[in-house]
Amino acid sequence: MSTIFTKIINGEIPSYKIAEDENFVAFLDAMPLVKGHTLVVPKKEVDLIFDLDSEAYKNLWGFAQEVAKKVKNAIPCVRVGVAVVGLEVPHAHIHLIPLQQVEDMNFKNERLKLTNEEYTEIQNSIINS
């Protein structure tokens, strides 16, 4: 059964894509901790990040690095935090979270509820950074 991320990758579910190549995609989190919270996902459906083959694993992190630089340029923050949790969706992914303080990365925090216009504005600012 396809994960929600596979459905996003296949265009079955809309998303706010930030970057994409033949192997990976980055899109804004639908339930962000902060503005600019981005997910970086391999297109190949693999549950655990450490189950990716070595080349895919390295390339995923390289792709995430490029996306993180764009997020940092577009979203005012002290730095972009990184988390690999993997409990909420059984599809390997990396969270890129713009941080002002360490508490911004607490997954127990209430999630933002953004409008389509806010998502589009954030998406465009990251893409164009």
CNS distance restraints for C-alpha pairs under 8 A (distance, minus, plus):
assign (resid   2 and name CA) (resid   6 and name CA) 5.76 0.50 0.50
assign (resid   2 and name CA) (resid   7 and name CA) 6.71 0.50 0.50
assign (resid   2 and name CA) (resid  45 and name CA) 7.97 0.50 0.50
assign (resid   3 and name CA) (resid   7 and name CA) 6.44 0.50 0.50
assign (resid   3 and name CA) (resid  45 and name CA) 7.81 0.50 0.50
assign (resid   3 and name CA) (resid  89 and name CA) 7.10 0.50 0.50
assign (resid   3 and name CA) (resid  90 and name CA) 6.84 0.50 0.50
assign (resid   3 and name CA) (resid  91 and name CA) 6.70 0.50 0.50
assign (resid   4 and name CA) (resid   8 and name CA) 6.28 0.50 0.50
assign (resid   4 and name CA) (resid  13 and name CA) 7.84 0.50 0.50
assign (resid   4 and name CA) (resid  89 and name CA) 7.49 0.50 0.50
assign (resid   5 and name CA) (resid   9 and name CA) 6.10 0.50 0.50
assign (resid   5 and name CA) (resid  41 and name CA) 7.64 0.50 0.50
assign (resid   5 and name CA) (resid  89 and name CA) 7.91 0.50 0.50
assign (resid   5 and name CA) (resid  91 and name CA) 6.96 0.50 0.50
assign (resid   6 and name CA) (resid  10 and name CA) 6.05 0.50 0.50
assign (resid   6 and name CA) (resid  43 and name CA) 7.01 0.50 0.50
assign (resid   6 and name CA) (resid  45 and name CA) 6.82 0.50 0.50
assign (resid   7 and name CA) (resid  11 and name CA) 6.13 0.50 0.50
assign (resid   7 and name CA) (resid  12 and name CA) 4.97 0.50 0.50
assign (resid   7 and name CA) (resid  13 and name CA) 5.66 0.50 0.50
assign (resid   8 and name CA) (resid  12 and name CA) 5.81 0.50 0.50
assign (resid   8 and name CA) (resid  13 and name CA) 4.81 0.50 0.50
assign (resid   8 and name CA) (resid  14 and name CA) 6.26 0.50 0.50
assign (resid   8 and name CA) (resid  15 and name CA) 6.47 0.50 0.50
assign (resid   9 and name CA) (resid  25 and name CA) 7.31 0.50 0.50
assign (resid   9 and name CA) (resid  43 and name CA) 6.62 0.50 0.50
assign (resid  15 and name CA) (resid  27 and name CA) 6.58 0.50 0.50
assign (resid  15 and name CA) (resid  28 and name CA) 7.23 0.50 0.50
assign (resid  15 and name CA) (resid  30 and name CA) 7.92 0.50 0.50
assign (resid  16 and name CA) (resid  27 and name CA) 5.30 0.50 0.50
assign (resid  16 and name CA) (resid  28 and name CA) 5.50 0.50 0.50
assign (resid  16 and name CA) (resid 119 and name CA) 6.99 0.50 0.50
assign (resid  16 and name CA) (resid 120 and name CA) 7.06 0.50 0.50
assign (resid  16 and name CA) (resid 123 and name CA) 6.24 0.50 0.50
assign (resid  17 and name CA) (resid  25 and name CA) 7.32 0.50 0.50
assign (resid  17 and name CA) (resid  26 and name CA) 5.83 0.50 0.50
assign (resid  17 and name CA) (resid  27 and name CA) 4.04 0.50 0.50
assign (resid  17 and name CA) (resid  28 and name CA) 6.52 0.50 0.50
assign (resid  17 and name CA) (resid 123 and name CA) 7.09 0.50 0.50
assign (resid  18 and name CA) (resid  25 and name CA) 7.68 0.50 0.50
assign (resid  18 and name CA) (resid  26 and name CA) 5.32 0.50 0.50
assign (resid  18 and name CA) (resid  27 and name CA) 5.07 0.50 0.50
assign (resid  18 and name CA) (resid  28 and name CA) 7.10 0.50 0.50
assign (resid  18 and name CA) (resid  67 and name CA) 7.71 0.50 0.50
assign (resid  18 and name CA) (resid 123 and name CA) 6.15 0.50 0.50
assign (resid  18 and name CA) (resid 126 and name CA) 6.77 0.50 0.50
assign (resid  18 and name CA) (resid 127 and name CA) 5.73 0.50 0.50
assign (resid  19 and name CA) (resid  25 and name CA) 5.75 0.50 0.50
assign (resid  19 and name CA) (resid  26 and name CA) 5.13 0.50 0.50
assign (resid  19 and name CA) (resid  27 and name CA) 7.08 0.50 0.50
assign (resid  19 and name CA) (resid  67 and name CA) 7.11 0.50 0.50
assign (resid  19 and name CA) (resid 127 and name CA) 7.38 0.50 0.50
assign (resid  20 and name CA) (resid  24 and name CA) 5.73 0.50 0.50
assign (resid  20 and name CA) (resid  25 and name CA) 4.27 0.50 0.50
assign (resid  20 and name CA) (resid  26 and name CA) 6.28 0.50 0.50
assign (resid  21 and name CA) (resid  25 and name CA) 6.50 0.50 0.50
assign (resid  22 and name CA) (resid  43 and name CA) 7.88 0.50 0.50
assign (resid  23 and name CA) (resid  42 and name CA) 5.90 0.50 0.50
assign (resid  23 and name CA) (resid  43 and name CA) 5.36 0.50 0.50
assign (resid  23 and name CA) (resid  44 and name CA) 7.20 0.50 0.50
assign (resid  24 and name CA) (resid  40 and name CA) 7.14 0.50 0.50
assign (resid  24 and name CA) (resid  41 and name CA) 5.64 0.50 0.50
assign (resid  24 and name CA) (resid  42 and name CA) 4.38 0.50 0.50
assign (resid  24 and name CA) (resid  43 and name CA) 5.20 0.50 0.50
assign (resid  24 and name CA) (resid  60 and name CA) 6.92 0.50 0.50
assign (resid  24 and name CA) (resid  63 and name CA) 7.39 0.50 0.50
assign (resid  25 and name CA) (resid  40 and name CA) 5.87 0.50 0.50
assign (resid  25 and name CA) (resid  41 and name CA) 5.43 0.50 0.50
assign (resid  25 and name CA) (resid  42 and name CA) 6.45 0.50 0.50
assign (resid  25 and name CA) (resid  43 and name CA) 6.77 0.50 0.50
assign (resid  26 and name CA) (resid  38 and name CA) 6.63 0.50 0.50
assign (resid  26 and name CA) (resid  39 and name CA) 5.45 0.50 0.50
assign (resid  26 and name CA) (resid  40 and name CA) 4.32 0.50 0.50
assign (resid  26 and name CA) (resid  41 and name CA) 6.21 0.50 0.50
assign (resid  26 and name CA) (resid  64 and name CA) 7.97 0.50 0.50
assign (resid  26 and name CA) (resid  67 and name CA) 7.40 0.50 0.50
assign (resid  27 and name CA) (resid  38 and name CA) 5.56 0.50 0.50
assign (resid  27 and name CA) (resid  39 and name CA) 5.49 0.50 0.50
assign (resid  27 and name CA) (resid  40 and name CA) 6.78 0.50 0.50
assign (resid  28 and name CA) (resid  32 and name CA) 7.66 0.50 0.50
assign (resid  28 and name CA) (resid  36 and name CA) 6.64 0.50 0.50
assign (resid  28 and name CA) (resid  37 and name CA) 5.94 0.50 0.50
assign (resid  28 and name CA) (resid  38 and name CA) 4.35 0.50 0.50
assign (resid  28 and name CA) (resid  39 and name CA) 6.11 0.50 0.50
assign (resid  28 and name CA) (resid 119 and name CA) 7.68 0.50 0.50
assign (resid  28 and name CA) (resid 123 and name CA) 7.30 0.50 0.50
assign (resid  29 and name CA) (resid  37 and name CA) 5.70 0.50 0.50
assign (resid  29 and name CA) (resid  38 and name CA) 5.24 0.50 0.50
assign (resid  29 and name CA) (resid  39 and name CA) 5.89 0.50 0.50
assign (resid  31 and name CA) (resid 111 and name CA) 5.58 0.50 0.50
assign (resid  31 and name CA) (resid 112 and name CA) 6.32 0.50 0.50
assign (resid  31 and name CA) (resid 113 and name CA) 7.11 0.50 0.50
assign (resid  32 and name CA) (resid  36 and name CA) 7.60 0.50 0.50
assign (resid  32 and name CA) (resid  37 and name CA) 5.35 0.50 0.50
assign (resid  32 and name CA) (resid  38 and name CA) 7.87 0.50 0.50
assign (resid  32 and name CA) (resid 111 and name CA) 5.50 0.50 0.50
assign (resid  32 and name CA) (resid 112 and name CA) 5.58 0.50 0.50
assign (resid  32 and name CA) (resid 113 and name CA) 7.85 0.50 0.50
assign (resid  33 and name CA) (resid  37 and name CA) 6.45 0.50 0.50
assign (resid  33 and name CA) (resid  97 and name CA) 7.61 0.50 0.50
assign (resid  33 and name CA) (resid 104 and name CA) 6.79 0.50 0.50
assign (resid  33 and name CA) (resid 105 and name CA) 7.07 0.50 0.50
assign (resid  33 and name CA) (resid 106 and name CA) 7.90 0.50 0.50
assign (resid  33 and name CA) (resid 107 and name CA) 7.17 0.50 0.50
assign (resid  33 and name CA) (resid 109 and name CA) 6.88 0.50 0.50
assign (resid  33 and name CA) (resid 110 and name CA) 7.07 0.50 0.50
assign (resid  33 and name CA) (resid 111 and name CA) 4.98 0.50 0.50
assign (resid  33 and name CA) (resid 112 and name CA) 6.04 0.50 0.50
assign (resid  34 and name CA) (resid  97 and name CA) 7.03 0.50 0.50
assign (resid  34 and name CA) (resid  98 and name CA) 6.94 0.50 0.50
assign (resid  34 and name CA) (resid 104 and name CA) 6.96 0.50 0.50
assign (resid  34 and name CA) (resid 111 and name CA) 7.59 0.50 0.50
assign (resid  34 and name CA) (resid 112 and name CA) 6.61 0.50 0.50
assign (resid  35 and name CA) (resid  75 and name CA) 7.65 0.50 0.50
assign (resid  35 and name CA) (resid  98 and name CA) 7.43 0.50 0.50
assign (resid  35 and name CA) (resid 112 and name CA) 7.82 0.50 0.50
assign (resid  35 and name CA) (resid 122 and name CA) 7.36 0.50 0.50
assign (resid  36 and name CA) (resid  71 and name CA) 6.69 0.50 0.50
assign (resid  36 and name CA) (resid  75 and name CA) 6.46 0.50 0.50
assign (resid  36 and name CA) (resid  97 and name CA) 6.76 0.50 0.50
assign (resid  36 and name CA) (resid  98 and name CA) 6.36 0.50 0.50
assign (resid  36 and name CA) (resid 122 and name CA) 6.39 0.50 0.50
assign (resid  36 and name CA) (resid 123 and name CA) 7.93 0.50 0.50
assign (resid  37 and name CA) (resid  95 and name CA) 7.03 0.50 0.50
assign (resid  37 and name CA) (resid  96 and name CA) 5.76 0.50 0.50
assign (resid  37 and name CA) (resid  97 and name CA) 4.63 0.50 0.50
assign (resid  37 and name CA) (resid  98 and name CA) 6.46 0.50 0.50
assign (resid  38 and name CA) (resid  95 and name CA) 5.89 0.50 0.50
assign (resid  38 and name CA) (resid  96 and name CA) 5.09 0.50 0.50
assign (resid  38 and name CA) (resid  97 and name CA) 6.53 0.50 0.50
assign (resid  39 and name CA) (resid  93 and name CA) 6.39 0.50 0.50
assign (resid  39 and name CA) (resid  94 and name CA) 5.60 0.50 0.50
assign (resid  39 and name CA) (resid  95 and name CA) 4.83 0.50 0.50
assign (resid  39 and name CA) (resid  96 and name CA) 6.22 0.50 0.50
assign (resid  40 and name CA) (resid  60 and name CA) 7.83 0.50 0.50
assign (resid  40 and name CA) (resid  64 and name CA) 6.14 0.50 0.50
assign (resid  40 and name CA) (resid  93 and name CA) 5.47 0.50 0.50
assign (resid  40 and name CA) (resid  94 and name CA) 5.05 0.50 0.50
assign (resid  40 and name CA) (resid  95 and name CA) 6.58 0.50 0.50
assign (resid  40 and name CA) (resid  96 and name CA) 7.61 0.50 0.50
assign (resid  41 and name CA) (resid  60 and name CA) 7.66 0.50 0.50
assign (resid  41 and name CA) (resid  91 and name CA) 7.74 0.50 0.50
assign (resid  41 and name CA) (resid  92 and name CA) 6.33 0.50 0.50
assign (resid  41 and name CA) (resid  93 and name CA) 4.61 0.50 0.50
assign (resid  41 and name CA) (resid  94 and name CA) 6.65 0.50 0.50
assign (resid  42 and name CA) (resid  46 and name CA) 7.91 0.50 0.50
assign (resid  42 and name CA) (resid  60 and name CA) 6.75 0.50 0.50
assign (resid  42 and name CA) (resid  92 and name CA) 6.90 0.50 0.50
assign (resid  42 and name CA) (resid  93 and name CA) 7.06 0.50 0.50
assign (resid  45 and name CA) (resid  91 and name CA) 5.89 0.50 0.50
assign (resid  45 and name CA) (resid  92 and name CA) 7.48 0.50 0.50
assign (resid  46 and name CA) (resid  51 and name CA) 6.93 0.50 0.50
assign (resid  46 and name CA) (resid  52 and name CA) 6.75 0.50 0.50
assign (resid  46 and name CA) (resid  90 and name CA) 7.61 0.50 0.50
assign (resid  46 and name CA) (resid  91 and name CA) 5.36 0.50 0.50
assign (resid  46 and name CA) (resid  92 and name CA) 5.78 0.50 0.50
assign (resid  47 and name CA) (resid  51 and name CA) 7.46 0.50 0.50
assign (resid  47 and name CA) (resid  86 and name CA) 7.84 0.50 0.50
assign (resid  47 and name CA) (resid  90 and name CA) 4.67 0.50 0.50
assign (resid  47 and name CA) (resid  91 and name CA) 4.19 0.50 0.50
assign (resid  47 and name CA) (resid  92 and name CA) 5.16 0.50 0.50
assign (resid  48 and name CA) (resid  52 and name CA) 7.29 0.50 0.50
assign (resid  48 and name CA) (resid  86 and name CA) 7.02 0.50 0.50
assign (resid  48 and name CA) (resid  90 and name CA) 7.28 0.50 0.50
assign (resid  48 and name CA) (resid  91 and name CA) 6.68 0.50 0.50
assign (resid  48 and name CA) (resid  92 and name CA) 5.19 0.50 0.50
assign (resid  49 and name CA) (resid  57 and name CA) 7.34 0.50 0.50
assign (resid  49 and name CA) (resid  86 and name CA) 7.97 0.50 0.50
assign (resid  49 and name CA) (resid  91 and name CA) 7.95 0.50 0.50
assign (resid  49 and name CA) (resid  92 and name CA) 4.70 0.50 0.50
assign (resid  49 and name CA) (resid  93 and name CA) 6.91 0.50 0.50
assign (resid  50 and name CA) (resid  57 and name CA) 7.47 0.50 0.50
assign (resid  52 and name CA) (resid  56 and name CA) 5.97 0.50 0.50
assign (resid  52 and name CA) (resid  57 and name CA) 5.53 0.50 0.50
assign (resid  53 and name CA) (resid  57 and name CA) 6.07 0.50 0.50
assign (resid  54 and name CA) (resid  58 and name CA) 6.21 0.50 0.50
assign (resid  55 and name CA) (resid  59 and name CA) 6.10 0.50 0.50
assign (resid  56 and name CA) (resid  60 and name CA) 5.91 0.50 0.50
assign (resid  57 and name CA) (resid  61 and name CA) 6.51 0.50 0.50
assign (resid  58 and name CA) (resid  62 and name CA) 6.31 0.50 0.50
assign (resid  59 and name CA) (resid  63 and name CA) 6.07 0.50 0.50
assign (resid  60 and name CA) (resid  64 and name CA) 6.10 0.50 0.50
assign (resid  61 and name CA) (resid  65 and name CA) 6.06 0.50 0.50
assign (resid  62 and name CA) (resid  66 and name CA) 6.55 0.50 0.50
assign (resid  63 and name CA) (resid  67 and name CA) 6.39 0.50 0.50
assign (resid  64 and name CA) (resid  68 and name CA) 5.94 0.50 0.50
assign (resid  64 and name CA) (resid  94 and name CA) 7.58 0.50 0.50
assign (resid  64 and name CA) (resid  96 and name CA) 7.97 0.50 0.50
assign (resid  65 and name CA) (resid  69 and name CA) 6.33 0.50 0.50
assign (resid  66 and name CA) (resid  70 and name CA) 6.61 0.50 0.50
assign (resid  67 and name CA) (resid  71 and name CA) 6.24 0.50 0.50
assign (resid  68 and name CA) (resid  72 and name CA) 6.06 0.50 0.50
assign (resid  68 and name CA) (resid  80 and name CA) 6.53 0.50 0.50
assign (resid  68 and name CA) (resid  96 and name CA) 6.49 0.50 0.50
assign (resid  69 and name CA) (resid  73 and name CA) 6.21 0.50 0.50
assign (resid  70 and name CA) (resid  74 and name CA) 6.18 0.50 0.50
assign (resid  70 and name CA) (resid 126 and name CA) 5.63 0.50 0.50
assign (resid  70 and name CA) (resid 127 and name CA) 7.17 0.50 0.50
assign (resid  70 and name CA) (resid 129 and name CA) 5.65 0.50 0.50
assign (resid  71 and name CA) (resid  75 and name CA) 5.79 0.50 0.50
assign (resid  71 and name CA) (resid  80 and name CA) 7.51 0.50 0.50
assign (resid  71 and name CA) (resid  98 and name CA) 7.36 0.50 0.50
assign (resid  71 and name CA) (resid 126 and name CA) 5.52 0.50 0.50
assign (resid  71 and name CA) (resid 129 and name CA) 7.80 0.50 0.50
assign (resid  72 and name CA) (resid  76 and name CA) 6.95 0.50 0.50
assign (resid  72 and name CA) (resid  77 and name CA) 6.75 0.50 0.50
assign (resid  72 and name CA) (resid  79 and name CA) 6.67 0.50 0.50
assign (resid  72 and name CA) (resid  80 and name CA) 6.25 0.50 0.50
assign (resid  72 and name CA) (resid  98 and name CA) 7.00 0.50 0.50
assign (resid  73 and name CA) (resid 126 and name CA) 7.42 0.50 0.50
assign (resid  73 and name CA) (resid 129 and name CA) 5.87 0.50 0.50
assign (resid  74 and name CA) (resid 125 and name CA) 5.57 0.50 0.50
assign (resid  74 and name CA) (resid 126 and name CA) 5.08 0.50 0.50
assign (resid  74 and name CA) (resid 129 and name CA) 5.59 0.50 0.50
assign (resid  75 and name CA) (resid  98 and name CA) 6.94 0.50 0.50
assign (resid  75 and name CA) (resid 125 and name CA) 7.93 0.50 0.50
assign (resid  75 and name CA) (resid 126 and name CA) 7.54 0.50 0.50
assign (resid  76 and name CA) (resid  98 and name CA) 7.72 0.50 0.50
assign (resid  77 and name CA) (resid  98 and name CA) 5.58 0.50 0.50
assign (resid  77 and name CA) (resid  99 and name CA) 5.37 0.50 0.50
assign (resid  77 and name CA) (resid 100 and name CA) 5.32 0.50 0.50
assign (resid  78 and name CA) (resid  98 and name CA) 7.47 0.50 0.50
assign (resid  78 and name CA) (resid  99 and name CA) 5.79 0.50 0.50
assign (resid  78 and name CA) (resid 100 and name CA) 5.24 0.50 0.50
assign (resid  78 and name CA) (resid 101 and name CA) 7.77 0.50 0.50
assign (resid  79 and name CA) (resid  98 and name CA) 6.01 0.50 0.50
assign (resid  79 and name CA) (resid  99 and name CA) 5.48 0.50 0.50
assign (resid  79 and name CA) (resid 100 and name CA) 7.22 0.50 0.50
assign (resid  80 and name CA) (resid  96 and name CA) 6.15 0.50 0.50
assign (resid  80 and name CA) (resid  97 and name CA) 5.30 0.50 0.50
assign (resid  80 and name CA) (resid  98 and name CA) 4.36 0.50 0.50
assign (resid  80 and name CA) (resid  99 and name CA) 5.68 0.50 0.50
assign (resid  81 and name CA) (resid  95 and name CA) 7.87 0.50 0.50
assign (resid  81 and name CA) (resid  96 and name CA) 5.71 0.50 0.50
assign (resid  81 and name CA) (resid  97 and name CA) 4.94 0.50 0.50
assign (resid  81 and name CA) (resid  98 and name CA) 6.12 0.50 0.50
assign (resid  81 and name CA) (resid  99 and name CA) 6.25 0.50 0.50
assign (resid  81 and name CA) (resid 105 and name CA) 7.37 0.50 0.50
assign (resid  82 and name CA) (resid  94 and name CA) 6.89 0.50 0.50
assign (resid  82 and name CA) (resid  95 and name CA) 5.59 0.50 0.50
assign (resid  82 and name CA) (resid  96 and name CA) 4.97 0.50 0.50
assign (resid  82 and name CA) (resid  97 and name CA) 6.36 0.50 0.50
assign (resid  83 and name CA) (resid  94 and name CA) 5.95 0.50 0.50
assign (resid  83 and name CA) (resid  95 and name CA) 5.05 0.50 0.50
assign (resid  83 and name CA) (resid  96 and name CA) 6.86 0.50 0.50
assign (resid  84 and name CA) (resid  93 and name CA) 6.59 0.50 0.50
assign (resid  84 and name CA) (resid  94 and name CA) 5.10 0.50 0.50
assign (resid  84 and name CA) (resid  95 and name CA) 6.26 0.50 0.50
assign (resid  85 and name CA) (resid  94 and name CA) 7.83 0.50 0.50
assign (resid  86 and name CA) (resid  90 and name CA) 6.47 0.50 0.50
assign (resid  86 and name CA) (resid  91 and name CA) 7.18 0.50 0.50
assign (resid  86 and name CA) (resid  92 and name CA) 6.38 0.50 0.50
assign (resid  86 and name CA) (resid  93 and name CA) 6.86 0.50 0.50
assign (resid  97 and name CA) (resid 104 and name CA) 7.90 0.50 0.50
assign (resid  97 and name CA) (resid 105 and name CA) 6.89 0.50 0.50
assign (resid  98 and name CA) (resid 104 and name CA) 7.95 0.50 0.50
assign (resid  99 and name CA) (resid 104 and name CA) 5.80 0.50 0.50
assign (resid  99 and name CA) (resid 105 and name CA) 7.21 0.50 0.50
assign (resid 100 and name CA) (resid 104 and name CA) 6.83 0.50 0.50
assign (resid 102 and name CA) (resid 106 and name CA) 7.61 0.50 0.50
assign (resid 104 and name CA) (resid 109 and name CA) 7.84 0.50 0.50
assign (resid 114 and name CA) (resid 118 and name CA) 5.87 0.50 0.50
assign (resid 114 and name CA) (resid 119 and name CA) 6.50 0.50 0.50
assign (resid 115 and name CA) (resid 119 and name CA) 6.33 0.50 0.50
assign (resid 116 and name CA) (resid 120 and name CA) 6.08 0.50 0.50
assign (resid 117 and name CA) (resid 121 and name CA) 6.09 0.50 0.50
assign (resid 118 and name CA) (resid 122 and name CA) 6.19 0.50 0.50
assign (resid 119 and name CA) (resid 123 and name CA) 5.96 0.50 0.50
assign (resid 120 and name CA) (resid 124 and name CA) 6.02 0.50 0.50
assign (resid 121 and name CA) (resid 125 and name CA) 6.14 0.50 0.50
assign (resid 122 and name CA) (resid 126 and name CA) 6.24 0.50 0.50
assign (resid 123 and name CA) (resid 127 and name CA) 6.13 0.50 0.50
assign (resid 124 and name CA) (resid 128 and name CA) 5.91 0.50 0.50
assign (resid 125 and name CA) (resid 129 and name CA) 6.00 0.50 0.50
